[in-house]
Amino acid sequence: MDKKLKDQTFLLGIDGCGGAGKSTLAQSFKEVGGNNVTIIHMDDFYKPSAFRKLVSNKAIGGNWDSERVKKQVLEPLSNNEQTKYQRYDWEKDIMAEWHNVPSGGLVVIEGCYSLIKTLNNYYNFKIWVDTPEELRLSRGIDRDGEEKRHLWEDLWMPAEDQYIKEQNPMGTVNLIIDGAGKESDIRNLELTALKTPDLG
């Protein structure tokens, strides 16, 4: 990697609905770039249950702490400053350990709502992973178990549909890719670009 590029922080946002293949795509960048790539998961910024209870059902991505993403990650890194963030522990429902994030290289922020309006303009490049609903649901059930089906069908997927309808994140990205291929296709960066939106 060119030293000048390595010294600068390049922020890549990867968004898409649950089960689309975002984490797999992000990991493929890590496999290619090694130590020059840092991956940050939006799931680490989920709010503890006490704070989720205060969120309106109409709030887009309200269960994710986008303000913390902005303050702890995007603002300092966009100024090429090293930073740190605190991870949310899903099993214990508490804020857990802190993670250091160096400046420089490629920093990938992946996960649902990573391209929400309050965060969208911080990225140098944005990708949306587009995958059919049936496949996303199937992947979600395989990962989380049949007992979580009602959460996918009644809560998470409708909320994502609202996000797409109201904020149109797909219309803001640099690249939309097909997430319906085999996992190995994504890991090897054999990606099928569906379209590159006209951003004017």
PyMOL commands that set and color helices and strands:
alter all, ss='L'
color gray80, all
select helices_A, chain A and resi 3-7+22-36+42-45+49-52+66-78+117-120+133-144+146-167+169-172+183-187
alter helices_A, ss='H'
color red, helices_A
select strands_A, chain A and resi 9-15+37-41+83-89+94-101+105-110+125-130+175-178+192-195
alter strands_A, ss='S'
color yellow, strands_A
deselect
rebuild
show_as cartoon
